Amino acid sequence: MTDTDTARILVVDDHAEMAVGLADYLRGHGDPAEAAAGGAEAVRKVTQSAFDVAITDLKMKDPDGMAVLEAVHKADPSVPVFIMTAYRSIENATAAIRPGAFHYFSKPLKSGEVRLHL
């Protein structure tokens, strides 16, 4: 965590408006959040800068949310990664949680639920 005890959050979605919207919402509630428009941008960001939390869409063009999870954990295995998806299923949840996702959200997101888990 940062000196102010506020987590620096990376929000990833290949629909840029989703990533920016959630990052804006979090910033509006005092959480330093940064948006990444897709997996490639997210992987680049986590290799260049430290984040305390990542929230990533699961189904994206290459690389997908699982690759983002892997890149975040390669940079720092202690960083919790939240997976969000519009394709909710037991298989997707298991596939995300097994390699280390901290939590799994269904879209459309309930912003209060996201803040509660953060």
N, C-alpha and C positions, 0 to 999 in steps of 0.2 A: 504494500500500500504506500501511497505517497505520504508526505509529512502531514498533510491535512486530513489524513485518514479517509480520503475519498478515492474510490477506485477509478482508475483510468480504463475506460471501456471502449472496445472496438466492436462496432456493429457492421455486419457484413450481409449484403443481399445483392444479387445481380440485378434486381430492380432498384436502381439508385434511389428512387423516391421513397422506397421502404426504408432503406438504410439511413438516409438523411432524415426522414421523418422521425424514426425512433431515436436517432442520435440527438436531434433537436429537442424531442420530448425529455430525454434524460438530462440534457444540459439545462433545460428549463427548470428541472428539479434539483439542480446543483451538482449533477454528476458529470465529470469531464468525459465526454463521449466523442468519438471520432467515427465517421462513416467510411466504409470501403465499398465501392460499387463492383462487387464480384470477388471471386476467390483469388484471382491473380493479384489484384491490388491488396487484398488482405495479407496474402503470403509475403508480399514485398514489404508491407508495413510492419509485420511482426519480426521480420529479419532486420529492420532498421531501428525499431523503437520498442520499448517495453510496455506491455499492457497488463493490467491487473485482472481483467475479465474480458472474454470475447463472447459475442452473441452472433451466431452465423446461421444463415439459411442452409438447409440440407441439400436441396436440389438446385444446383446452379450449373451453368456451363463450366467446362473444365477450367480450373479445378473446382470440385464440389466442396460441400461443407465438411466432409470427412477429411479432405486434404487440408482444409483450413485448421481443423482440429489437430491434425498431425503436425502441422507447421507451428501452431501455437505451443503445443506440448514439447516439440523439439527445442523451441526457444526457451521455454520454462515449463517444466512438467507440473508445477504447482498451480498454474493459471486455470481457473475454472472456465470451461467452455460450455455455453448454452446452445443447444440446437433448436432451430425453429423450422417448421415446415407446414405447408398446406396439405401435404400427403400423409396424414396421420395414419399410422398402422403399428401394430405390435412389432412387426418385422423391422420397420424403420426405427422405432424407439430402441429396440434391442441392438440393432446395428450401430446406433449412436452411443448408447450407454456403455456397451461392452468395451470399446476402445478408450473410454475415459470421459465422455461427455458428462457434465455435471447435472444437467437438467434438460428436458425436452418440452418445448412449447408448440402448441398448434396455432396455425394462422386461421383466422385473423387473431392477432395478438390482443390480449387484454393488458394494456400498458400498466395498470395497477398491479397485475400479477407479476409482470416482469420486474418492477421495482421491488415488490415483496421478496422475490427470490434473490435479487441483488443484495 
